[in-house]
């Protein structure tokens, strides 16, 4: 086994890969991430957003090693099992190996979550063989539980939680590559403030020192700004909706199977879609002929009664879209509804070590005199989230009544369709 190698990264400069990381890095499951863009179709709006999941994985791994070094120097890692210490950087490196092409679009389209696919891939050769060769009993299961957020390790919060390293890297990296100032996070201060906190039951978990509260706020506000200005940009969402519809159609027509989707890359999937349906939605996305907005409302102006099936049930949403397309004088597939949801966008659940040595807890209620951002989290979320209707061409008839349909319970709609 090689001892270490150094790779250059535009965000974190030198990243030192140890022997364990090198043992899994050159497996096909990890190398595939070089060809999966981190931000899906955002490059159609921000030309620099072509960075890959591979770069992000290296960045998360680097931050994991940095965080462990800081915790160790402070003496917080005393008593933490050696296999947990070894597993955290590897889990950070492998946390996205199950990712589909084009970011989270296909999860929105109703396909299994990438974490589920990633844990499955941990047990497939040759990655499984590389992990087994490390000689740590139960190492693969431990990594899988960390990736899924189910581990009882006190270090679980580094992989999944309010301050997980995945979030710190992707916000910083995405902002850097898009060329926007919105994702600025006080990373050094945040890492320096990490600590392990023991609760009354003796359970240890990742927390933060009181001096790091402002850095936590910088992370939360960066997340809000990136969703509002980049991830949920109207043109990005238009391309995403068109792509989702194209892939669902391809699967329904037998062009590709869900199992095949999980193995593709951005390039191979688009080539398949363009070959099988040369004049369809995939071609329009490829040539940036994006649907335009017929409706664009902030969530605060949309009816509170809009039903969750709008963002949770893509099959039912398709039927509603096509019904309203016909009603508006359009063809099926020429009207798409988008109301993305991320209700936990600014959620906080984190133990806090106060300056006097006491233990408090940061939650969505914030903290008196400090961390006021969570108390306005719902307002910020409603500001970032928008209800949009995208159309291929100008509707012949008005969309009067569409909002009432979106407010109709799923069961009633299904009965109506059956009738």
Buried (B, 14 or more C-beta within 10 A) or exposed (E): EEEEEEEEBEBBEEBEBBEBBBBBBEBEBBEBBEBBBBBBBBBBBBEBBEBBBBBBBBBBBBBBBBBBEBBEEBEBBEEBEEBBBBBBBBBBBBBBBBBBBBBBBBBBBBBBBBBBBBBBBBEEEEBBEBBBEBEBEEBBBBBBBBBBEEBEBBBBBBBBBBBBBBBBBBBBBBBBBBEBEBBBBBBEBBBBBBBBBEEEEEEBBBBBBBEBBEBBBBBBBBBBBBBBBBBBBBBBBBBBBBBBBBBBBBBEEEBBEEEBBBBBBBEBBBBBBBEBBEEBBBBBBBEEEBBBBBBBBEBEEBEEEBBEBBBEBBEBBBBBBBBBBBBBEBEEBBBBBBBBBBEEBBBBBBBBBEEEEEEBBBBBEBBEEBBEBBEEBBEBBBBBBBBBBBBBBEBEEEBEEBBEBBBBEBEEBBEEEEE
